[in-house]
């Protein structure tokens, strides 16, 4: 605590000139419903998941790592091409201390405290410390670190704008947060308002989550994460009637007996990622070519049982980047699904232009890759 006080006293004058020293609320309510007293200034930040780096980049113009002093190593593992893009614009990225790998169990409280953070940004639930991680919360708060919980995962369409505005307040980046949220809401409304006015029939869609992650079929999202995207895009998610929880597994036999009209698979394969056990994964995301995306989708659709689905036989199948489920750019996934399921209603909608525009305006890196692909 003495070191923190001395550092604050020595740097006070310089800090007043920093762009993040803007006036802001003294306290906020985070996405876990906690009232959090914010530090007077936030110079040192840790991330519970490094895949939140694009979120930070929306708010921190230029180098998104300027205030980062620690993070988990999950982004480099699940999205090596995306990580490499950030490294090109943030040369110190490799030097930032790693607090763990890609799960809450690997998170090191000792390393986190040793980085002397003013603010920790954690997901309510996910691949790092969550709202139930009492020991982590208590240890960091006892060391003088404020913690805010955000959510881009559990209820993303409700909580993305709330999370961005919260972080804008916590980091003194209110204008940047408000600009992003305004554009995000505008892009979502292009789908939701037209659906509300037209009220088209909702086609029955089965969402297979993490295709190839395990050898058996089929994981699904019934009431969380991308399930919200299907609902917003005007679909009936058949998984909601087949599993009792937010996520679960549906047997191929059940799926063949309860034939969906459309099949959507989420792609967990990434260019440059180490080979993983299980079936071949669909490869989408940063650095993925359309040819690679289509070839890996075709391989996934040729799996025994899956190839017998009427939707697959009729080529009513789509693969989409799995990481949309935990991304501030999730509105693009809603547009992709809406246009694919209701092509006449959304003939003028251009999800690729939407995503490129969001990257051009809110990211320090250029959009490069293929993030969805339909069967032909």
Helices and strands as residue ranges (DSSP letters): H 2-16, E 27-29, E 35-37, E 45-47, G 50-52, H 53-59, E 68-72, H 74-78, H 80-89, G 93-95, E 98-100, G 104-106, H 109-114, E 119-123, H 134-142, E 146-150, H 156-171, H 174-198, E 203-211, E 219-221, H 226-232, E 235-237, H 239-242, E 247-249, H 252-257, E 262-267, E 285-286, H 290-301, G 306-308, H 310-313, E 317-321, G 322-326, H 330-341, H 351-362, E 369-370, E 372-374
